[in-house]
Amino acid sequence: MNSHVSFRIAIDKIFGGIINNRLAQDFDILYEELDISVFDLTYIAPESWVVDASFIDFCISELNCDLSQQDWLVIQNLIKNCGWIFPDEHIAIVCDRPIHIRFDNENRLHAEGEPAIEFADGYSLYSYHGVTLPERYGKLHPQQWQAQWLLTETNAELRRVLIQGMGYSRICQDLQAIELDNWAGYTLLRIDNDFIDIEPVLLLKMTCPSTGFIHVLRVPPNMLSAHEAIRWVNWGLEPDDFIIET
């Protein structure tokens, strides 16, 4: 099927057939030249219509294409007020927009102790500087996060977020960490708390040279040096083979 024909069908489905034949014909001509691909109509995200609505506005105002003011108002209201839309032949499910959406100063989804995205029905998503958090972390302020979580959390990105939120100094204090060895920016730490484990817990602290992010990874309790621990982390590869001086 030609792309310009597919676009006309897509427009009819998306806007419920309110664009008349003349406007559709104009789209046929323009999109045949632009070779626009077929839309995925599994769901409709009104925010993605902004570009299309701008193009329609251009066609109406500059090319004198015919579209009634009432129909054009319907399109604008859908874009401004509706969330995702799941269309069917006789019914459409329209999602409401979030009642709250929060960002950090870099426009990443972010909130502390509350949802970053919250809907009226109670459905929420938690996020910390763009990283999606499980509710067990997100519903608590970072000041309430517990350093012990680092020892059981298996997701590396979540461990990084926990460290970022709590701060490395607080983690070492809460876990009563003792520095055993330091090598090329890697630090081997030991935790002797009986409530964590029967045997001492060894952690390797690593700092990313490009981002400055601190990562902490648990290593086997028989590690004797930071050099040995980083070799274990990298599946036996000698650190001298991959380390880059910066």
N, C-alpha and C positions, 0 to 999 in steps of 0.2 A: 504494500500500500504506500502511495506517495506521502511524503511527510506533510505537504500542505493539506491533503485530504484528511490525514489523521488529526491534524491540528483542528480542523473545523469540527470533526466529530468530538474531539476533546472539549472544545469550547462549548458545544451544545450540552455535553454531559455536565460540565462544571457549572455553567451558568443557567442550567435548566431550560435551554433553548430560547432565552430571551434576546439573544442577538439575532437580528433579522437577516434576511438573505443578502441584502446589499452589503452589510458589514462582513458577513461570512465570505462573500465573494472577494471583497477587498483583502481579507486575510489570506485567501487562497493565492492571490497574485503575489502578495508580499512574502509569504512564507515559502512559496515555491522557490523564490529567488534566494531566500536565506537558508533553505534546506534544514528546517527545524525538525528535530527527532520527535518520536511518539512519546506522549506523557505516560507516566505510571499512575494509574487512577485507582490504585488500591485504597488510598485515602487522599483527602484533600487538605493541604495545609494552607490556610488563607494567607499566612505571612509570605508564602512563596508567590502569591498572586500579585504582589506589589508591582513587580516589573511588568507583568501582563496588563495590569490596570493602567499603568503609565502609558503603555503602548496603545491601549484602547482609547485613553484620554487624548493621545496625540492624533489617533485616527479620527476621532470625533471633532476635535477643535481645529486641526490643520488640514485634514483630508476630506472634511465634510461628510464623513460616514454617518449613517442614520442609526441612532439609538435613542429611545425615549428617555426623558429625564427621570421618569419613575424607575425604569429598568437600571439606569446608570446609578441611581441612588441605592438600589438593592445591592448591586455589586460592591459599592463603597461601604455600605453598612456591614456586609458579610466580612470584608477584609478588616474593618476596624473593630468589630465586636465579637467575632466567632473564633473559637479554637479549631481543632481538627474536625473535619467532617468526613463521615463514612457513608457514602451514597449507595442506595439500592434502587431498584426499579420503582418501588412505590413508597419508600420511606428513607429518610436520612437521619443518621445519628449525629448530632452536633454537640461537640464538647465545649463547655464553658471555658473561658480564659482563666488563668490563675488569679486568685485574689491577692497574692503576694509573690513577687519575684525579686530576688536580691542578688547584687553583684559586688565584687570588690573593685578597687580603683583601676584594675586592668580589664574590667568588664567580663570577668569570669564569674560563673555562678558561685556564690559564697554566702554563708551565714554561720554564726557561731551560737550553738545551743538552740537553734530554731531552723525550720525548713528554708532552703534556698528557693524552692518552688512550692507553693501551697494552693490547693484547690478548695472550693467551698464545701465539697463533700468529705473533706478530711484527708484526701490522698495527698501525700507530700513526698518531696525528694530533698535529700540532704546533700550538701556539697561544701567542700573546703577548698577555696582558691581553685575552683574548676575540677576538683577530684570528687567524684560521687562517693558518699559515705554510707555505710549501713546505718540503720536507725540507732543501733546500740551506741554508736559513736556520735552521730550527728545531733541527737536530741540533748546531748550534754555539752556544756561550754568547755572549751579546751582546758580551762583551769580545773575541771573536774575529771579530766582524762587520767587514767592510771598507767604508770610506767610499766606495770606488770603485763599489760596487754601486749607489749612488744615481744614478749617471750612466747606467746601463743598465736600471734597473728601471722598467717602464712603468706599474705599478699604483700609483696615488696612495696608497692605504691602506697598502700595503706600504712605500712610501717613508717615510710618516709613522712607521710602526713602527720602521724602521731608524734614523731620526733619534732617536726616543724611546729606543731601546735603546743607541745609541752616545753620544748627547749631542752637542749642536750644537758645543760647543767642540772636542771631539775631532775632529769631522768637518772643521772649518775647519783644524785643525792638520795632520791627515793629508793633506788635499787641498791644503794650502798656499794657502788662499783669501785673496784680497786684497779688502778692501771698497772698492768704487768709488764708491758713492752710497747715500744713505739718504733715503727720502721717506715720510712718514706711516706709519711702521712697516714699510715694505718696504725690504729691503736688497739691492743688486745686488753680486754677488761675482764675482771672476775667478780662474780656476785656470790656471796656465801650465805645468803638468806635461806634458812631451812624451810620456810613456808613456800618457797618457789620450787625447790627440787632437793632431793636427798644429797646429790653430789653438787659441787660448785658449778655454776653456770658461767660459761665463757662467751663473751661477745666481742665481735670485731667491729670497730668503728671505722667507717670509710667516708671520706669527703670527696665529692665530685669536683674535679678541678675546674670544670666549665661553668657549673651552676652554683657551686658552693653548698649544695644540699648535703646534709649529713645522713648517711645510711648506717644502720646497726643490724648486724646479722649474727645469730647464734651459731657457734662453731663447736665441734666436739671438745669435751673436757680435758682431753689429753694433749691439746695444743700447748706448746712451750714458748712460742714466740709469735709476734705479728707476722713475720715473714712466713712461717709455717702455716699460719691460719689463712693468709691470703692465697697461698698455694693450694690449700684444701678447697677454698671457695671456688677457685678456677680449675677444678678437676685435675689437680696435679701439675698444672703448667707453672713453670718457674716464673716468679714475678719479674725477673730481669728480662724475660722474653717479650713481655707485653707492656711494661710500664713506660710511660712517655714523660720525660722531664718537661716541666712547664715553668 
